[in-house]
Amino acid sequence: MKTRLLSYWACWLILLQIVVRGAVAASPTPQTIPVGACISMSGPYSNLGGQAKAGYEIATEEINQAGGVFVKEYGKKIPLELIIQDTESVPMKAVSSMEWLYTSKKVVAYIGEGNMVNGQAIAERNKIPALAVASPHQAPHERGLKYWFAPFCKSPDTARTILDVLDTIPAEKRPKSFASFEEQSDWAIEQAEALKKEAVKRGYKVVIAEKYPRITKDFSPLIMAAKNAGAEAVFSAPVAPDGMTMMRQMKELD
């Protein structure tokens, strides 16, 4: 896990070095290169946020131990300064955090995870590159954005992979009918549509689609509706607390 964490997140800091080299002003020589990290350190995305924070800190430490990022304009290496803001798993908090990092800390790049996606317009307006790991949202890449980067598998890729796995199950044991439990957030809706489209294309049936708000305490109406509709399995993309509640209540309701 440690090796995967280090290598996975460190690669984004390597990309960041390329971005930073082109973003630092030519004069005077800065003491550090400020980079703003918008991370969910609390709330339902905190598990992902904790991994992101650890990875960014490990990579920053390694880069700085080697002297920092070489900036051609100055002919020297300059250490990175990682400035972390907790977005609290609230999409609009990412917007205010990115604004503050730009106006107060003069960051030359933004890094973060999927919850930073609502800050696309801020990155574009401020002309500050933003690199988001673990951001599977396809829609932002179809808007002609110049400063938003998230080279990560997207919703259609996830849908195809899930169905590829299902297709490996022997036909007599494979679920054929599904319920779709859809969190009402931009990416979860996008993922649900991609899953339903791919499932139908491969001959599976989506017998019912139910919507729910993030952090739902009672999934029993959705579960019973799915059960009554003859669903054998569920497609869903819940945050961790909802996923645990969903699984527990499905077991309780048999």
Summary of the structure (lengths in Angstrom):
residues: 254
radius of gyration: 21.1
end to end distance: 33.9
largest distance: 69.7
contacts: 820
relative contact order: 0.11
helix: 49%
strand: 19%
